[in-house]
Amino acid sequence: MFNKKNFFINNLSIKKIDFFRSIIKIEPFLNTYSDTLGNFLRRTLFLTSFCYKISHVKIYNVNSFYFNIKGISESVDEIVENLKNIIISIKNDYSANLLIKKKGPCIVQAKDIYSDKKILIINPEKIIANINCNVFFFVIMKCIHSSFFKIIDKNFEKKIFFSKVFYLKENNSCLINVNYFIHKSKINIKIKKLFLDIETNGSISPEECFKNSLFYIKKYFDVFFSLLGFNKKKKIELFKEKILKINPLFFRSIDNLELSIRSSNCLKSKNIFLIGDLLKKNENDLLKIPKFGNKCLNEVKKMLFEKKLSLNMKIDYEF
């Protein structure tokens, strides 16, 4: 028989220390369950602490990991290592396409990253690369939830431009530290309180980490409960609203417009790879491109009109 007197937790409170750290108090306990539960929750937190990480990286005109880009201080492996250390959070989704497009001389930082989803960069001042001269730096990436980290996007190599795709296989935890300690009451030493001290890197809040661990605990124990004949509760489906920061069409390659080979090559010769890059140009800008005449211009305008777009548009991401 289950003895309620031995296990009667009736209070759980959360004290937020700062953005990265919280202390969770669970009380009261009348036996050694506090130590058992504390150790169990700590282990579960480490096993279920998923976060967002950059999994695919592609740099324009780079086909080797051991390659030095002219005009950039860092080597390719150093740039990739800097990208690994960027802490990102995606709102209401499990993946996002990221893009950096800069022209030197300048310092490329994490805050220069743009996305087709609503993202939060915890360390925006993180330096990715130092461009020393008039060099074009173009990087596209894919950021996914670490629970999907083994999934490889085979079409990523063909997106926007052809270059070698670097797959980042490391899966670091969002947890920095998890400790638990037990406090005994001065009045009644048999009554105990369990405290969980959770600290994360900011990509997910400590409270969310704790909720995730409880979700997985319930998920696995529901299997046992169903075998033992406990009543099943109705499942409630949660619909996640996907919030786009900008129109994802702007991030698609100009190849999606099905332009002629001449028009496409002329645009790419001036670093116009994305539909968003093309929309920012006006007719005079395009006519200044060598070998790009009125015939090519009319073709571009026709294809954009079919997608309900036009030239000389003002869009949210400016490089």
N, C-alpha and C positions, 0 to 999 in steps of 0.2 A: 504493500500500500504506500502511496505517496503521502509523506508527512508535510503538510503545509507549514507547520510550526518550525521546521528545520530550514525552510527555504521560503522566505516571505519578503522578497525585495518589493518595495513599494515606492521608491523614489530614485529618479535618475536626473541629474542636473549637469549642465555644461557651462564652464567658465572660460570665456574666450580671453586669452592672454594678449595675443596680437593676431595678425592675419595668418601667420604660419603655425601658431601653437594654441592648443586648447587643453583644458583639464576636465575630464569627465568623472563625476562622482556617482557611484552606485551604492545604495544602502537600503536597509541594514542587513547584516549577516549574523547568524547565531552559531556558525560552525566554520569548518575549514573550507567551505565552498568558495570563500572569497579568494583564497590563494589559487585554487584550481581554476576558477573562472578567469582570474586575472591573467594567468599563464596561457589559458586557452584563447582568450581574446587577443592577447599580444601576438601569438603565432598566427591567428586568423587574419589580423590586420596586415601582417607582412605578406601573407599569401594572396590577399585580395586588394592590395593597394595598387590599382591600375592608374596610369596617367597617360598623357599624350606625348608622343615622341615623333621626330622626323624620321621617316623610314626610307624614303626615296629622294635622291639628290641628283640633279643633272645640271652641269655647267656648260654654257655655250662654248663650242670649239675645244672642249676638253674630253679626251678619250682614254686617259690613263690616270690612275691614282697618284703616280709618281711623276707629276708634271708641274712645271713652273709656268705660270701665266705671265706674259710680258707686261710690265708696268704695275704688277701687284706684288707687294712685299711677301705675302704668305704663299706657301706652296699649296697644292690642291689638298694634300692630306691635312694640313693645318686648318684650311678653310672648312673642310668637312668636320674636323674635330670641334671647331668653334660652333658649327651648326648643331652638333650633338648636344652642346651645353646650353642651348636656348631652351628656356622653360615656357611652354605654351599650353594654353587651355582653350578648348573649343566649346562654344555654348550650344547645347542641344543637338550635338551630332558626334559621330565617331571618327570622321575624317575630314580633311580640308586640303585644298590645293594652295600652295604658297608660292610667292613670286618675289624676286628681287631684281630690279633693273635700274642700274645706276651708271653714270658716266663720270669719270674722274677728271681732275684729281679730287678725291674726297675720302672720307672714312665711312665704310659700310657698317651699319649697326643693326641690331635686331629690330629696332623700331622702323627700319626701312622695308620690312616684310609686309606684303599685302596678301589678302586672301579672299576667296570667294565665299567664305563663311565668317561669322562673327567670332573673332579670336581675341584672346587676352595674352599679351606677352609680359611675363613676370619680371624679366630682366632686359628691358628695352635698350639699355646702354651697352649691352654686350657687343664687343667689336668682332665683326666677322672677317673683314679684310681691309687693308689699307691700299688705296689706289693712288699711285704716285704721278701718273701722267694721264693724257687724254685717251683713256682706255674704256671700252664698253664691257661692263660686267653684268652678265645676265644669268640668273639661276632660277630654276623652277624646282619645287620640292613637293612632297606629299607628307602630311602629318596625320597619323592615325592613333587611335586609342590602343594602348599596349596589349589589350586583350585580343586585338586583331593583328598583332605584330607579325605573325607568320604568313599573313596573306600578302602575296606579291602581285602588284599590278603589272601584268605583262604588256599592256598597251602604253605604259608610261614612256617607254623609249621613243615612241612615235609622236608624242605630244609636242606641239609647237615647233621644235627643232630636233634633229637627230644628233645625239651625243651619248656617250657611255653613261649608263645609270649606275650610281653607287647605292647599294643596298646596305643600310645601317641595321645590323642585326642585334646590337646591344639593347637590352631592355632594362633600364634602370628603374628602381622603385621611386615613387614620389615621396616615400617616407624617409625622413632624416633620422628620427629617433622615436621609439615607443618604450615607455617605462610604466610599471605599475607598482603601487605601494599600498599597504594596508594600515589603516589607522584604527586603534582600539579605543573604545569609549572609556573615559576616566571613571564614570559612575558604575558602568557594568562592563567589565573587561571581556565578557562573552560576546558583546555586540561589536561588530566590526564594520568599517567602511572601506570600499575599494575605490582607489583613484587611478585613472589612466591618463598619463601625460603623453599626448600625441603631437608630434611636430612634423610638418611636411615642407616641401620645397615651394609651395604656393600654387602649383598647377591644379591642385584639388585641396579643398579646405579640410582640416582635421575632422570636422563634423561629418563631412561627406564620406571620409575614409571609414569612420565608425559606422555610419549607416550602411555602407557597402558590405562591411564585415557581417553585420547583423542580417542583411539580406541573404548572403550566401549561407550563413548558419541556418537560417530558417528554410532556405531552399533544400539543403541536404537533409535536415531533420524532418521535413515534411514527408520525405520518402519513408522514413521509419514510422512516422505517425500513421501514414496511410496503411502500412502493413499491419500495424497494431489495431486498426479499426477506428481511429479517431475521425471525427467529422471533418470533412474537407470544406474549406472556405472557398467561396466563389472568387475566381481570378478577376482582377480589375486591370484592364488594359490602359496604359498611359500613353497618350498620343503626344509625341514630342514635336514641338513647333520648330521648324527649320528657319533660321533667320539668316538671310543673305546680307552681307555687308554691301556688296555691289552686284550688278548683273553678271552672272557667271558666263554669259555669252561673250563679255569683253575679254575673258581669259582664253577663249578658243583661238586656235591658229587660223590665219587668213586662208589656209587651205580649205577650210569649211565653206568658204564662199564660192568654191569651184571656179576660180578665175583661170584665165589662160596662163600657159607657162611663162609667157613674156611678162604679163602683168605681175604675176606672183614673184618672179625673179627680180624685177625692178624694185618692188616694195621691199623684199628681203635684203637687197643690196644697201638699203638705207635703214636697216635694223627695224623694219616694220614687220614683226612676226605675229603680233596679236591683233585681233579685230579691234580691241580697245585702242591700240596704237594708231590704227588706221582712222578711227572715228575722230581722233583729236586733230587730224590734218584737214586743211581746207583745199580747195581746188588748185590754188596757186602753188601750195606746197608740193602737191603731187606732180604738177606739170613741170616743176623744176628738176624732177628726177630724170636723169639721162635715159633716153629711149622710151620714156613714158609719155605718150601723146594723148590727143583727145579721144582716140578710139579706146585706149586703155582706161581713160577717165570715165567715159560713158559706161564701160563694162562694169567698173567698180561701183558706180552710182546705181546701176540697175540691180546688181546683186545685193547691195545694201538695202535698196528699196523693198526688195522681196522679203527681207527680214525685218522690215519696218524700222530701219536705221538710216542715218544720213551722215554726211561728212560734217566736220567742224562742230562736233558735239562736245560739251563739257562733261567730263566724267570724274568720279570721285578720287581715283588714284592718279597722282601727278608725280613724275620722277624728276 
